[in-house]
Amino acid sequence: MTTEEKVQHWIKLSDYDLETASVMLNTGRYLYVGFMCHQVIEKIFKAAYEHLINDTPPFVHDLMLLVNRAGFMEMLDDKQMSFIEQLSPLNIRARYPDYKQELAKELTKTVCENMIIKTQDLQQWTKEKILLVK
């Protein structure tokens, strides 16, 4: 696979996960909205990494690490950084029973609706600014 094919693969995975987050919202599975929003951003950042570094992204779920290693942290504004920090723990917290109850209380319908909007915005920003895809 060429680098461009790998980038497109990551983008498609990210798009699919965004659709999945919307489905989870519509069915009231708010815990998984948060998890899927993390996945959307993780995969679009891995597309950016592949595009910018021309190498396979590291096998990590740490969004800040991906941004740092791909070299585009300085392009993110404070709101984007804050949102990334909000999303970061959702990948792990949604997987473990000890955290699920606590997290389920935090992820209301309104919180998840806003999270999907912010996820769409950051995903689209990454496509336009980093990947140069409209």
MOPE-V849120 format. One record per pair of residues at least 12 apart in sequence whose ideal C-beta (glycine too) atoms are under 7 Angstrom apart, sorted by sequence separation. I is the first residue (numbers start at 1). J is the second residue. If there is no record, write none. Layout:
# MOPE-V849120
i | j
I | J
I | J
This chain:
# MOPE-V849120
i | j
21 | 33
24 | 36
21 | 36
20 | 36
21 | 37
49 | 66
53 | 70
45 | 63
52 | 70
17 | 36
21 | 40
42 | 61
52 | 71
46 | 66
49 | 69
52 | 72
64 | 84
42 | 63
45 | 66
49 | 70
63 | 84
17 | 39
18 | 40
41 | 63
45 | 67
48 | 70
17 | 40
48 | 72
63 | 87
64 | 88
45 | 70
63 | 88
14 | 40
17 | 43
14 | 43
13 | 43
14 | 44
61 | 91
10 | 43
11 | 44
14 | 47
10 | 44
83 | 118
10 | 46
11 | 47
10 | 47
83 | 122
7 | 47
10 | 50
80 | 122
7 | 50
6 | 50
7 | 51
41 | 87
3 | 50
38 | 87
37 | 87
3 | 54
38 | 90
37 | 90
38 | 91
75 | 129
35 | 90
34 | 90
35 | 91
72 | 130
35 | 94
34 | 94
32 | 94
31 | 94
31 | 100
34 | 103
31 | 103
31 | 104
34 | 107
30 | 104
33 | 107
31 | 107
30 | 107
30 | 108
34 | 112
37 | 115
41 | 119
48 | 126
52 | 130
30 | 109
33 | 112
37 | 116
40 | 119
44 | 123
51 | 130
51 | 131
34 | 115
41 | 122
45 | 126
30 | 112
33 | 115
37 | 119
41 | 123
44 | 126
48 | 130
33 | 116
40 | 123
44 | 127
48 | 131
47 | 131
25 | 112
25 | 113
25 | 116
22 | 116
21 | 116
21 | 119
18 | 119
18 | 120
18 | 123
14 | 123
11 | 133
7 | 131
